[in-house]
Amino acid sequence: MIGLTRLNGTRITINALLIETIEEMPDTLITLTTGKKLHVLEKSSEVISLVQRYLQTIGAIAATTYKSEQTEETSS
């Protein structure tokens, strides 16, 4: 889960795994896999960093990196 700020200043916590797209217009528009759209104050780069940090905490990035490193070593 990541914490973001709606345009009206209220905080919202969303499931980072449900993010489908992030568009930066004057504000940032996040579209979830459920079809729901959220406008937030954070820039897309900030949202991406939050998602990456979240994935690291749950081990998703480490597992993916480890698996791709193994694949590269066996193909050499």
C-alpha positions as CSV (number, residue, x, y, z in Angstrom):
1,M,0.0,0.0,0.0
2,I,1.2,3.5,-0.7
3,G,0.0,6.8,0.7
4,L,-0.9,9.7,-1.7
5,T,-2.6,13.1,-1.5
6,R,-5.8,13.8,-3.4
7,L,-6.2,17.2,-5.0
8,N,-8.3,18.5,-2.1
9,G,-5.4,17.7,0.3
10,T,-6.9,14.6,1.9
11,R,-4.6,11.5,2.2
12,I,-5.5,8.2,0.5
13,T,-3.8,4.9,0.7
14,I,-4.0,2.7,-2.4
15,N,-2.9,-0.8,-3.2
16,A,0.1,-0.3,-5.4
17,L,-0.4,-3.7,-7.1
18,L,-3.7,-2.4,-8.7
19,I,-2.0,0.5,-10.5
20,E,-2.5,0.1,-14.3
21,T,-1.4,3.5,-15.6
22,I,0.0,6.8,-14.3
23,E,-0.5,9.9,-16.4
24,E,1.0,13.2,-15.7
25,M,-1.2,16.1,-16.8
26,P,-1.3,19.3,-14.8
27,D,-1.9,16.8,-12.0
28,T,-1.3,13.1,-11.9
29,L,-4.0,10.7,-12.9
30,I,-3.7,7.1,-11.7
31,T,-5.9,4.4,-13.3
32,L,-6.4,1.2,-11.3
33,T,-7.0,-2.2,-12.8
34,T,-10.6,-1.9,-11.4
35,G,-11.2,1.1,-13.7
36,K,-11.2,3.6,-10.9
37,K,-9.3,6.9,-11.6
38,L,-7.6,9.0,-9.0
39,H,-6.2,12.5,-9.3
40,V,-3.3,13.1,-6.9
41,L,-0.8,15.9,-6.1
42,E,2.3,13.7,-6.3
43,K,4.2,13.7,-9.6
44,S,4.4,10.5,-11.5
45,S,8.1,10.0,-10.7
46,E,7.2,10.2,-6.9
47,V,4.4,7.6,-7.4
48,I,6.7,5.3,-9.2
49,S,9.3,5.6,-6.5
50,L,6.7,4.8,-3.8
51,V,5.6,1.8,-5.8
52,Q,9.2,0.6,-6.2
53,R,9.9,1.0,-2.5
54,Y,6.7,-0.9,-1.7
55,L,7.6,-3.7,-4.0
56,Q,11.0,-3.9,-2.4
57,T,9.5,-4.2,1.1
58,I,7.3,-7.1,0.0
59,G,10.2,-8.7,-1.9
60,A,8.7,-8.6,-5.3
61,I,11.6,-6.7,-6.9
62,A,14.3,-8.8,-5.3
63,A,12.5,-12.0,-6.5
64,T,12.2,-10.7,-10.0
65,T,15.8,-9.4,-10.1
66,Y,17.2,-12.7,-8.7
67,K,15.2,-14.7,-11.3
68,S,16.3,-12.6,-14.2
69,E,20.0,-12.7,-13.0
70,Q,19.7,-16.5,-12.9
71,T,18.3,-16.6,-16.4
72,E,21.1,-14.4,-17.7
73,E,23.8,-16.6,-16.1
74,T,22.4,-19.8,-17.6
75,S,22.1,-18.4,-21.0
76,S,25.8,-17.3,-21.1
